[in-house]
């Protein structure tokens, strides 16, 4: 219906309109009782009785201020539909477990990249914090900056000093659980009789080897009497890394703890060959030990940093031009969201370099973090070398 009310004077006149007011009780039941009938029940029904044909008056009196209660007569066209729709039932708030789950989901979305680590800390488990490369560990205000990455990730990087019969060597490592598990290179700790770990706050702890995998040049060590509140690194997804991606490297080159360098991913899936012979590598790795101070490796059919020996293994590596030097081994290669995408393992320096020209030449290699994650269970069980 397009109209709801009649203006004054627009009421039926004459016998031809009589039927609109003289419908029998048989039709009355088809229409609901109007709400104002009870609200104005004090009004007499005789005041609004049904008109007869003989009592039709051309000068019909003005309508009452409110609709009369329908008593004994069919409603007019005005009342064939409700004046206004019934109010919608109010929504009820979710209660109990459903509301709690919704709140947790919202909180998790707000927390973003820190969710895995927060869950780990709350549960006290040794589950590795893992994420895709799209998860950001860096605060929004510093996202995409080297300074932001360094600030967020540096507390997760440690310096490792390993003592063996051949002497002492220095490397780096990455804290992967709140219980004090640290991932590093096998060649950093192989053959070590004592391992000391220095945290970013300068405090030192003794560590023991949990497992080693010389074929992947990986090792897992664990702090003894690990302190509470360790900052755990978030392991990213190296499958999403592309050539040209900006990266940051953090480690302890030449014993300079917490050194930060940056660059890009230069290439993917480089075949890098390293020695699996402990004595062969340690002889070259010792600081001032006659070699370059770096772990020997092969690439493209050539040997770098010394003789790799007859016992070797080859793995696919990420290549980077981020500056790596002796002591960076076992440290982190990090994307700009603060996720660990690789463990630095080999770096090239010219064999005839002098003190004036020695240093990084922009050829560094890192073990993809997906390789590391796939090897963790083996390392925790003692490694493939056990």
Secondary structure, DSSP 8 states (H G I E B T S, - for coil): -------TT-S--SGGGGGGT---HHHHTTS---HHHHHTTTS-GGGG----GGG--SS-----SS-----SS---GGGSS-SS-----------THHHHHHHHHHHHHHHGGGHHHHHHHHHT-----B--TTS--S-GGGTT-HHHHHHHHGGGEEEEEEEETTEEEEEEEEE-STT-EEEE-HHHHTT-SEEEEE-TTS-EEEEEEEEEETTTTEEEEEETT--SS-----B--GGG--TT-EEEEEE-GGG-TTEEEEEEEEEEEEEEEEE--HHHHHHHHSTTSSS-SS--EEETTEEESS---S-EEEEEEEEE-S---TT-TT-EEEETTS-EEEEEEEE---TT--TTT-S--S-EEEEEHHHHHHHHHHHHTT-TT-
